[in-house]
């Protein structure tokens, strides 16, 4: 755990500038087993200190791969010099950042760290279970992972904080082939926030869900291709979460808005059906802790929920302190940095479509001819809101009943157009937080949503 050597250095902060001094310890643990062979076994710890100084509209930044009092003093000196240099040569002449409420969020005791042998033994046990029970797989992979970011932050204005975002996962990949030799694959991630030993008590606790994953793979093995064209579909919560993050979330990050995203001219306008609302949650959603809670961002802003779409109307963006000042909005704690040597960027935290009033079974029963799309293998979108997502698991819907499983397909469209076709929203939210967002820096994020009935273009064979 990081010792607080930074608070005394606040005496070195310039009085006419905003300063952020951040110490960070990033940790990763990983084990990979492919078809019974141990192919990866790694542990990594990276620590250091950075300082960023805002002066008259420009930033000075410096970092050092050392966590010590001397390093803190040196990065502050360098960041101050860089800020002075940038101010003299760029001379934006902008005012100081708005002053926010001050406070402290010291919410950490210790960060548990499992021995590497526990990752290896757990993954081997899961792999042995799959190997023994299921003989007709083409291949299998079991990956055990844990990552954490412990941060100690001191700021000239805002919240000082000592927090840790830690998560651990087991990823299971199952591969088979159709009778014609077409490969089919499904995967599932188990785990969530917290250390490895807290999330994974014993391998047997996963076997029931692995069995269900195998059953779906066998259904997919006998599956059919979707009919291409615009179709009525029911997006499962995981697909809705992908849409919320990739196709909507990135367009409303204020730096991308300033770069010309579709959200710029649409602020205050209808961008979705009136039964659709979307929020980037900080640490609590629907009465429970979010998958990856953020309490203070890396600019010292106390984290709050950022409303994006309310009853179909685009009402806000995700901001840094600087962009919030430019747009006349409240910063809600969306500025986050991946490594100690990175500057904070505007990032999502836990982005989700809000639940509605419909039951999933009623939504499916309402579709005469369409598809129920459950899981996505990948996704991409651009700042126009145009998206294309891979669909790794889904089913036909015929006369309100689920039919045959689907082979891999895609859906595509423009988010703000597609969201206007939503006419039913389920009352339960599904979350996912096992991946990384790749906007210049990787970043752990949560995304989620309820099932939606809508129209979308679906790929065929």
SELOLUM-211598 format. One record per residue: residue in three letters; z, x, y negated of N, C-alpha, C, CB in turn. Coordinates in steps of 0.02 Angstrom, whole numbers, plus 50000, padded with zeros to 5 digits. Glycine has a CB too. Layout:
<sites>
alaZXYZXYZXYZXY ...
</sites>
This chain:
<sites>
unk500005004250060500005000050000500005004449938500614995250000 unk499635002449887499585006349826500245006249787499015003649782 unk500475012049767501055012649724500845011849651501415019549734 unk501245008349612501055006949543501165013249500501465001049515 unk500615016949491500625022749446500225021249382500345028949483 unk499985015049376499525013449321499875010449260499005008749344 unk500395006549272500715003049216500935007849160501314999149240 unk501225013649176501415018249121500825020649079501775024249149 unk500225020349107499635022849071499385017849019499075024449120 unk499665011849016499465007048965499625009748895499815000248976 unk500075014548891500225017548826499625021348798500825022248833 unk499135023048841498545026748820497965022148800498325031448874 unk498045015648805497505011048788497375011148713497685003848811 unk496735010948694496555010648623496755003948593495795011948614 unk497025003748533497244997448504496674992848482497684998848444 unk496074995748470495514991748445494974990448498495194995148385 unk495174990648562494704989648616495044985948673494414996348641 unk494644982748715494914979548776494834984548833494544972748792 unk495384985748869495394990848922495604987748988495854996648903 unk495264989849041495444987949110495524994349150494904983349142 unk496114995249179496255001049221496394998549292496865005249194 unk495985000649341496024997649408496065003149461495414993149422 unk496585002649502496635006749563496445002449623497345009749571 unk496125005449672495885001349728495895005349793495184998749714 unk496095001949846496055004549914495644999649955496765005749946 unk495055001749976494614997450018494625000150089493884997349989 unk494704995550136494794997550206494314993550249495524996550229 unk494024996750299493614993150348493754995850417492864993850331 unk493744991350465493844992950536493304989350576494564990850561 unk493014992650625492484989350662492384991950732491854989950624 unk492214987350777492044989050847491454984650867492654987950895 unk490944987550898490364983850921490254985150995489734985750880 unk490154979751034490004980351105489364976351118490594977751149 unk488854979651144488224976451159488104976951234487634979751120 unk488084971051266487974970651338488434975351376487244972251355 unk489064975551357489564979451392489644986551369489404979551462 unk489224988851324489244995851301489554996251231488544998951301 unk490025000751223490335001851158489855005751115491015005551166 unk489565002551065489055005651023489295007350953488445001151018 unk489875004850934490145006250868490895006250869489885001350817 unk491205011050835491935011550834492125015450771492205015050900 unk492315011850718492395015250653493005012950616491775014150611 unk493275017350576493825015950530493665019650464494525018150559 unk493775016250409493625019450344494125017150292492915017850322 unk494375021750253494815020350197494535024050136495545022550212 unk494425020350082494155023250020494595021049962493415021050009 unk494835025849923495275024149867495065027949805496005025549884 unk495255025249748495105028449685495325024249626494365029949680 unk495165026649567495365023349505494755022849459495945027149470 unk494705017449422494185016849371494495013949307493605012349395 unk494155015249252494355012349187493725009949152494745017649143 unk493785004249119493235001549079493504999449011492894995649115 unk493155001348959493365000048891492804996348854493565006648854 unk492974990648824492504986648785492634987648711492554979048803 unk492114989848675492194991148603491574988748565492324998848590 unk491664983648526491134981048481490494979148518490964986248429 unk490564976548580489974974248617489694978948668489454972548569 unk489984984848675489754989648725490344991748769489424995848692 unk490174994048829490684996248876490635003748889490624992448942 unk491205006848898491245013548925491605013248991491605018448876 unk491335016649042491605016249109491665023149139491165011749154 unk492185024149180492275030449216492675029049279492625035749172 unk492575033149331492945032249393493055039049426492575027449442 unk493545039249471493695045349507493955043549577494225049649469 unk493715047149627493905045749696494575049149713493355048249745 unk495075047349674495745049949684496235045049655495835057049652 unk496775043549692497275038949666497895042949648497445033349718 unk497945044749583498505048749559498595047349485498405056349572 unk499165049349458499295048449387498825052649345500025050249371 unk498665058649369498195062849332497495059749331498165069949364 unk497295056749387496635053549389496615047649342496475051349461 unk497155043849338497175038149293497105040449220497835034249302 unk497435045749203497395048449135496685050849120497895054149125 unk496375054149169495705056849158495175051449151495525061549215 unk495195046249194494685040949189494775036949124494715036249250 unk495395036149102495495032849038495195036948981496245031649026 unk495305043448982495025047848930494265047348930495245055148940 unk493965047748990493235047548994492955040848974493005049349065 unk493275035348995493035028748977493085027548902493435023349014 unk493625029948871493695029248798493145033148762494385031748775 unk493005039248785492475043248754491795039848763492465050248785 unk491675037148822491035033748835490965027548791490975031748909 unk491515023848782491485017948739491335019948667492145014048743 unk491655025148642491535027548574490805029748566492015033348556 unk490545033248616489855035548613489375029648612489695040048673 unk489485024748656489045018948659489075014948594489225014448719 unk489665014348567489745010548504489355013848447490495009848486 unk489395020448443489055023948389488295023748397489285031148387 unk488055023948460487335024548471486975017948483487215029048528 unk487335012948509487025006348520487195001748462487275003348587 unk487815001948440488034998348380487844990948381487735001648318 unk488094987448433487964980248436488364976348383488154977648506 unk488934979048364489324975948311489604969148328488914975348251 unk489754967948391490024961448412490784961448405489824959848485 unk491074955548398491804955048390492174956748454492004948148366 unk492814957648447493244958548506493194952548552493974959748485 unk493314953648615493324948148662493904943448646493394950748735 unk493824937048657494364932348643495004934148680494164925148661 unk495574933348647496214934848677496414929148725496754935948623 unk496654931048783496864926248834497624926748843496494927548901 unk497894922048880498604922348895498754928348939498844915748929 unk499344931148930499554937048968500024935049024499884942248922 unk500054939249076500504937849131500444943149184500374931049160 unk500784941949240500764946449297500684942449361501414950849300 unk500264944949405500174941949471500244947549523499474938449478 unk500874949049540501004954149591501174950349655501584958949569 unk500654949449697500704944949754500614948649820500194939349748 unk500884954549826500764958549886501404961949908500204963649874 unk501524962049972502084965750000501814971750039502514961250046 unk501484970350095501194975650136500544973050164501684977950192 unk500094977550182499454975650210499444977750283498854978850170 unk499494973050330499514974950401498884978450423499634968850443 unk498964983350467498394987250492498474988150567498354994150456 unk498024985050606498054985550679497774992250702497654979750711 unk498044994650757497775000750788497074999450813498235003250845 unk496655004650811495965003850832495895001550904495585010350822 unk496365003450946496345001551016496374993951024496925004751054 unk496714990450980496754983150985496074979850974497254980450934 unk495684982550927495004979950917494584981050979494674983350855 unk494624987051006494224988751065494404984351124494304996151083 unk495054983851138495284979951197495104972551189496034980851207 unk495184969951129495054962851119494304961451129495274960551049 unk493884965551099493164964551106492934965451178492784969451061 unk493224970251213493044971251283493244965251326493374977551310 unk493824962351312494044956451350493574950551340494754954551330 unk493374949451278492904943951264492234945251298492804943051188 unk491994951451293491354953051325491394952251401491154960251308 unk491954954251431492024953551504492024946251525492674956951528 unk492324941951485492324934751501491614932051500492764930951450 unk491234933751450490544931351444490124934051502490234933351377 unk490204940451516489804943651569489944940551637489954951151571 unk490574939151651490754936451716490544929151725491504936951726 unk490584925151671490464917951677489734916051670490874914251626 unk489354919851629488674917751612488184923151632488614916051537 unk487834922051688487394927151717486674926751692487394926451792 unk486494921351659485794920451640485654922151567485584913351653 unk486084926151536485954928351468485504934451468486614929851432 unk485064934851418484654940851411485054946651383484044939351366 unk485524945151339485964950251311486544946751276485584954851262 unk487034950551258487634947951224487914953451179488164945351275 unk488244951451126488564956251081489224953251058488114957951020 unk489734957551055490384955651028490574960850976490934955151085 unk490714958550916490884963050860491554961050831490324962950805 unk492004965750825492664964650794492674968250727493244967050841 unk492874964750674492864967650607493484965550567492224965550571 unk493714970150525494204968550475494024972350412494934970150499 unk494084969150354493994972750291494504970150241493264971850264 unk494694974450194495174972450143495034976250079495894973750167 unk495204973050023495174976149957495844975049923494584973249914 unk496234980349919496874980149883496754982949814497424984149921 unk496964979149763496834981149694497474980749652496294976649663 unk497574985949612498104986149562497764986549494498594992249574 unk497874981549451497514980949389497994980649330497074974749390 unk497844984549278498204984149214497694983049159498634990549202 unk497824978349115497354976749061497724976448994496994970049075 unk497344977448940497644977148874497794969948854497194980448822 unk497394965248880497514958148868497314954248929497124955648805 unk497764949948952497624946049012498174947049063496944947949042 unk497984946449126498474946949180498434953749215498374941349231 unk498994957349217499054962949263499134960049334499654967649244 unk498884963549384498894960649451498924965949504498284956149462 unk499244964249560499224968249621499104963249677499894972349632 unk498494963349704498284958449753497914961849809497854952949721 unk497814958249864497414960749919497024954949951497854964249972 unk496384955849957495954951149992495784954250060495304949449951 unk496054951250113495974953950180495704948550226496644956750207 unk495234950350269494954945550317494774949250381494334941950288 unk494754945550436494574948450500494194943450541495204950850539 unk493704945950579493254941550616493054944550684492624940150575 unk492924940050731492574941650792491904938050790492984939650856 unk491354941750797490684938850798490424939150870490204942550749 unk490204933450896489924933150964489204931050959490334928251009 unk488754935150986488034933650989487824932751061487624939350955 unk487494927151076487234925851143486484925051139487564919451173 unk486124928351184485394928351185485134926251253485114935251166 unk484624921951253484294919751314483544919151301484594912951340 unk483174916751351482454915751343482264908951370482054921251378 unk481754905851339481484899751366481064901351428481044895951312 unk480834896251463480414897451523479774901051505480254890851557 unk479534900151444478914903451423479044910351392478544899151373 unk479674912551393479834919251369480004919751296479284923651383 unk480094914151261480274914251191481024915851185480104907551156 unk481214921051148481934922551141482284917451098482024929551111 unk482894915651118483314911151079484004914451072483374904151112 unk484304913451014484954916651000485394911950961484854923250961 unk486034912150974486534908850933487114913650923486764902150965 unk487464912850868488074916750858488604912450825487934923050815 unk489224914650832489774911250801490274916450776490114906150849 unk490564915250718491074919550690491754916150697490924921350617 unk492244919750723492924917250730493374921250684493164917750804 unk493834918050650494314921650608494344918850538494134928850606 unk494534923150491494604921050422495054925750384494874914050418 unk495374923250331495814927250290496394929850332496074923250230 unk496604936050320497174938950354496984944850398497514933650395 unk497504948250423497394954050466497194952150537498014958150468 unk496964957150574496704955950641497234953150688496424962450670 unk497824955950687498344953650733498584946650716498934958450733 unk498554944750652498754938050632498244932850655498854937650557 unk497604934550653497084929750671496924929550745496454931450633 unk497054934950782496854935250851497434937350896496264940250860 unk497784932250921498364933550963498164935551034498814927350966 unk497654932051062497424933651129496694931351137497874930351182 unk496304934751179495594933051187495494925951215495264937951234 unk495964923551256495884917051287495814911351237496464915651333 unk496084912351177496054907051127495344905751103496494908851067 unk494884910451116494184909651095493734906751150493914916151072 unk493974906651211493524905151267493224898151264493884906051333 unk493614893251242493354886451238492774885951190493914881651218 unk492834889151132492284888851083491694893051105492534891251015 unk491814898451142491254902351170490874898151221491504908851202 unk491244894251261490914889751309490474884751273491444886051352 unk490724881951218490334877151179489714880551149490764874051123 unk489784886751127489214890451100488684891451154489444897251072 unk488894893151214488424894051269488074887551285488794896751332 unk488424881951286488114875551300487574873851248488644869951301 unk487704875251185487204874151133486604878751142487504875051064 unk486734884951163486184889551176485734886951232486444896551194 unk486034884251285485644881451340485244875351317486104879651399 unk485524871351273485154865751245484564868351203485614861351201 unk484684873451164484154876451123483614879451168484434881751076 unk483824882251223483344885251270482834880151294483714888251330 unk483034873851299482594868451319482334864651259482954863651367 unk482394867451200482244863951139481514863351123482584867251083 unk481374859951067480694858651044480614861050973480524851051049 unk479994861850952479864863550883479884857350839479184867150876 unk480124858150779480134852550732479424851050708480584854150671 unk479304844850688478674843050657478694845050584478534835350664 unk478194848750563478184851350494478064845850443477654856850487 unk478354846750384478254842050330478894839950297477894835950355 unk478844835550247479444833050214479784827950259479284829950145 unk480414828950275480774824750322481444822650293480864828350389 unk481694817150318482394815350305482824819350352482514807650314 unk483294823050325483724827250366484454826050348483544834650358 unk484884827750394485604828050382485784835450385486014823750434 unk485974838250329486204845150327486934845450347486104848350257 unk487114849350398487804850350415488164854350360487874853950481 unk488824854550363489214857850311489044865150301489924857150326 unk488874868750355488694875750348488044876550309488634879150417 unk487564872050322486934872350285487044870450212486414867550317 unk487464865550200487624863750130487944869550094488074857650128 unk488394873150128488704878950097488204884350080489224881850144 unk487714885550124487184890350109486794888250048486714891150170 unk486644881850043486284879149985486694880149922486114871749996 unk487344878449926487784879049867487804886249842488484876649884 unk487824890949887487874897949868487204900849845488154902149925 unk486724900649889486094904249877485654900749825485714904849942 unk485554894249832485054890849791485324888049726484754885249831 unk485984886849723486284884349661486734889649630486684877849675 unk487194892449669487694896949642487414902749602488104899549697 unk486904906049629486634911849593486284909849528486144915549638 unk485984903949527485634901949465486124900549408485214895749478 unk486764899249424487254897649371487744903349358487634891349390 unk487614909349384487974915249363487704917149294487904921149415 unk488144917749245487924918049176487474924049161488524918349131 unk487564929649196487114935249184486404933549206487364941449221 unk486334929649260485664927549281485394922049237485684925349354 unk485844917949209485624913049159485314916649099486224908449137 unk485664921849075485404925749019484744929149037485914930948997 unk484644930349102484024933449126483464928449136484144937049189 unk483594921949124483064916949127483084912249186482434920349128 unk483664911449218483694906949276483574899749256484364907549311 unk483414895649306483254888549295483844884749266483044885349360 unk484454887449273485044883849248485084883949172485684886949277 unk484764888749139484804889249067484594882949030484394894849043 unk483984880549040483764874549004484024868049034483014874249004 unk484394868449089484624862349122485364860749109484514862849196 unk485704864749069486404863349055486464856549020486714868949011 unk486904852349047486994845649020486504840549046486944845948946 unk486054842649091485554838049118485704836449191484854841149111 unk485384831049214485464829149284485064833949328485234821849295 unk485404837049375485074841649422485174839549494485334848749411 unk485534834149505485684831849573485834824349571486284835749604 unk485864821349630486074814449635486774813649605486074812049708 unk486924807749578487574806749546488144807049596487584800049511 unk488014807049660488554807649710488664814949730488394803349772 unk488334819649695488404826749711488794830249656487714830049720 unk489334833649675489714838049630489824844649664490404834749609 unk489854850049625489924856749653490384860849609489224860249659 unk490834864549641491334868649605491384875449639492024865249604 unk491484880549598491674887149625492444887549620491334893049585 unk492764886749678493494886449680493804893349679493724882649743 unk494374893849646494724900249640495144901749702495174900349578 unk495644897749715496104899249771496354893049808496694903049745 unk496234887149780496464880949813495914875749807497134878349781 unk495764872349862495264867049861495474861449909494564869849881 unk495454855349884495604849449924496304849849954495084848649979 unk496774852749916497464853049937497634858749984497654846849969 unk497154863249997497274868850043497034875350012496924867650111 unk497284880950037497044887450014496314888350033497474893150044 unk495924891149988495224892450003495164898050054494844894249938 unk494564898850084494484904150134494634911050108493794903950162 unk494424912550046494524919150016494814918349946493864923350015 unk495464917249940495764915649875495744921449826496474913349885 unk495574919849763495584924649708496064921949655494864925849678 unk496554926049635497054923849587496964926949518497744925649613 unk496704933049516496554936549453495914940549465497154941149429 unk495444940249419494834944249429494924951249402494234940849396 unk494404955249405494464962349387494394963649313493954966249424 unk494384958349272494444958949200495124956549176493894955049165 unk495564954749223496224952349205496244944949186496484956349149 unk495734941149205495714934049191496044930149248494984931649180 unk496514925949231496834921749282496314917049311497434917849252 unk496254916949377495724913149410495854905649408495644915549482 unk495344901949388495354894649387494704892149419495434891849315 unk494694885849438494094882949465493554882449411494234875949496 unk492944884049429492374883549382491934877649404491964890149380 unk491954872249366491524866449381490804868149364491764860149343 unk490354866749411489644868349401489244861849394489384872549459 unk489284857449442488944851049440489464845549447488394850449497 unk489444840649402489914835049405489514828549403490424835449347 unk489554824749457489184818449463488444819349447489494813149416 unk488164824749473487454826049465487254829749402487094819849467 unk487714830849355487564834049291487794841349293487894830349232 unk487354845949272487544852949267488004853849207486904857549262 unk488634855749220489134855749166489394862749148489714851449186 unk489224867849187489494874349171489194879949211490224874349181 unk489384886049193489164892149227489774895949253488734896549180 unk489644901049292490154905949310490084911849261490084908249384 unk490644914049233490624918649176491064924749185490814915149114 unk490894929949149491354935449132491674933749065490984942449130 unk492124938049042492404936948975491854937048922492934942448958 unk491394941848928490874942648877490384936848877490504949248888 unk490154934748936489674929248938489994922648918489364928649008 unk490634921748935490984915648913491004915248837491694915548941 unk491104920948804491104921048731490414919148704491304927948705 unk489884921548735489214920148712489034912748721488704924448749 unk489264909648776489084902748790489604897748764488994901748864 unk490154900248736490674895748712491034892148768490384890748665 unk491114895548825491444892648883492094896448898490984892948944 unk492484893548942493104896848963492974901349023493644891548980 unk493184907749020493124911949080493604909649133493244919349062 unk493374909349195493784906649249493944911749304493444900749281 unk493804918249290493984923349339493444924849389494594921249376 unk492824925349367492254926649412491994933849408491704921949396 unk492324938249371492094945149366492444949349419492234948049294 unk492054951749467492344955249525491944961549541492374950649587 unk492294966749562491974973049580492104974549654492234978849536 unk491614977349687491674978749759492084985049772490974979549790 unk491884990749743492234997049754492574999349690491735002549779 unk493025004149697493375006749638492885009549588493895012049657 unk492315011949612491815015149569491305010249541491455020549607 unk491395003749552490944998649528491244995049467490784993549583 unk490814993149421491024988849366491014981549389490574989849304 unk491444977349362491434970249380490784966949362492014966649347 unk490544962749408489964958449396490184951149404489384960149446 unk489784946649377489934939549386489764937649458489534935049334 unk490274935449495490194933949566490504927249583490504939449609 unk490234924249636490544918149664491174919949702490044914449709 unk491594914849712492204915649751492184910949812492834914149706 unk492304904549801492274899549855491874893549828493004897449879 unk491224893749839490774888949808490624883349857490114892449785 unk490734877249836490664871649883490454865249849491324870549920 unk490064861249885489924854349866490534850249884489274851649901 unk490734845749841491324841649853491174836149903491584838549787 unk491674834049942491564828749993491444821949961492164828350040 unk491124817550000490994810749978491414805750017490264809049984 unk491114800050032491494794650064491204792750132491504788650020 unk490644795550152490314793450213490564797250274489564794350207 unk490524794150332490684797350395490054800450423490984792150446 unk490124806350454489544809950481489164805550530489764816450514 unk489534802050574489194797950624488794792350592489704795050673 unk489034789750535488654784550500488034787350467489104781050448 unk488084793450442487494796550410486954797650463487684803350377 unk487144800350521486664801350574486364794750597486994804950634 unk486774789650604486544783050626486064779850577487134778350638 unk486074782050514485644779050463484934781850464485944780150395 unk484804787150504484154790450505483744787950564484244798150508 unk483164785250550482724782850605482334788550636482244777550579 unk482084793050595481664798550620481774804650575480914796450622 unk482144809350599482294815250559482644820550600482724813350499 unk483054824650566483364830350600484074831350574482954836650590 unk484514833650619485184835750602485204843350606485734832450649 unk485284846650549485234853950545485934856850535484764856150488 unk486154860950581486854862850584486984869950559487094862350655 unk486634874850584486784881850569486174885450541487034885450632 unk486304890250498485784894350468485844901550492485814894050392 unk485274904650506485274911650527485204916350467484714912850576 unk484904914050414484804918150355484574913550298484284923850367 unk484544916250238484324912250182484144916550123484854907250162 unk483684914150082483514917650021483314912549968482954922750033 unk483444914349906483274910049850483164914449789483824904649837 unk482824911749738482734915549677483014911549618481994917249665 unk482944914349559483274911249501482924904949477483304916149445 unk482364903049508482064896549495482394891049535481324896749510 unk482834892949583483134888149628482714886849689483254881749592 unk482144890149695481734889249755482054893049813481004891849742 unk482084889949871482444892849928482044892049992483134889649935 unk482214896350040481984895550109482554897950154481324899650122 unk482784893650198483324895350244483084894850316483924890750233 unk483284899550357483174898950428483674894050459483224905850462 unk483444890150506483864885350542483924887750615483584878050538 unk484514889750635484614892350703484844887150753485104898050702 unk485104881550728485324876150773485244869450740486064877250795 unk484934864950775484844858150750484614853550805484344858150692 unk484574847050789484374841950838483904836950805484994838450867 unk483484834050846483104828250824483584822350813482564826350876 unk483394817850767483724811350762483194806050772484094810450692 unk483274801950823482814796550838483214789950842482444797850905 unk483024785250798483344778650797484104779250791483164774750861 unk484314783850748485024784550734485424788250785485324777950726 unk485084791450834485444795050887485174802150893485394791450955 unk485614806850910485404813750918484964814350980486004818450923 unk484434818350974483974819451029483974826651051483274817451010 unk483384829451062483324836151089483514841451036482614837351114 unk483734847151061483884852751017483234855650989484284858251054 unk483284859250933482714862350900482694869850913482724860950825 unk482104872450921482004879650918482034881750844481334881750951 unk482074888350833482144890850765481614887950719482114898450764 unk481824886050659481364883450609481624885350540481294875750615 unk481304882750489481514884150420481514877850379481044889450387 unk481894877850324481824872750273481704876150207482464868250270 unk481374872750161481214875750097481174870350044480554879750100 unk481224872449982481174867749926481444870849863481554861449942 unk481534866749812481844868649749482504864849744481374867149687 unk483054868449736483714865549744483824859449700484244870749729 unk483684860049636483824854549590483394848449604483744856749518 unk482804849449634482404843649655482674840649719481674845749665 unk482834844849766483074842449831483744838749824483144848149880 unk484184841349781484844838249773484794831249743485284842549730 unk484254829849708484164823149680484004817949734483614823149628 unk483804820249793483644815549848484254813949890483104818449892 unk484834817149877485434815949917485674808749906485994821049900 unk485754804949961485994798049954486594796449998485434793249970 unk486824801450038487444800550076487794807350080487304797750148 unk488464807350073488864813450075489464812150119489084815650002 unk489574816450168490124815350215490804816950183490034819550277 unk491334814750217492004815450189492374821650214492404809250204 unk492044826150249492364832150275491974838250255492434831750352 unk492334843550234492024849750212492104855150265492344852150145 unk491554858750279491564864450324491484870850282490994863950378 unk491914875750296491894882050259491614887750301492604883850234 unk491314892550269491114898850300491304904550254490354898950316 unk491574909950282491764915650239491694922250276492484914850215 unk491244922550324491194928350368490684933550346491034926250437 unk490314932050292489794936650271489924939750204489144933150270 unk489414943050178489444946250112488874943550069489394953950119 unk489004942950005488484941649956488224948349931488754937249897 unk487564949049924487274955549910487004956549841486744956849957 unk487304953649790487064954349721487254961149692487354948649677 unk486814966049701486914972949677487484976449714487064973049601 unk488044973249721488614975749760488764970549814489244977149715 unk488954972749874489194967749923489844964549899489294970949993 unk489974958549921490604955249902490764949749952490554952349830 unk491364949649979491554944050022491614937649982492224945450058 unk491334932250008491334925849974491464920350025490674924749936 unk491684914549999491724908550039491214903450014492434905650038 unk490954899450059490494894150039490574888350087489754896650038 unk490454882250062490564876550105490304870150077491284875850120 unk490404864850115490194858350092490224853150147489494858750064 unk490094847050130490064841550179489354840850205490304834950147 unk489244836450251488574834750273488224830550219488584830850341 unk487574831750209487184828150159486574825050192486974832850102 unk486394818850174485744816150193485274817050134485804808650214 unk484694820050146484224821450093483524822250122484434827850054 unk483054823650079482374825150101482224832350085481864820450066 unk481884835750133481744842850124481124844550166482354847250144 unk480774849850146480204852250185480464856350245479734856550142 unk480234854750304480444858250364479834861450396480804853450414 unk479934867550421479384871050454479264868550524479524878450455 unk478684869850550478524867850619478524873850665477834864450622 unk478034874050708478004879450757477814886050723477504877850812 
</sites>
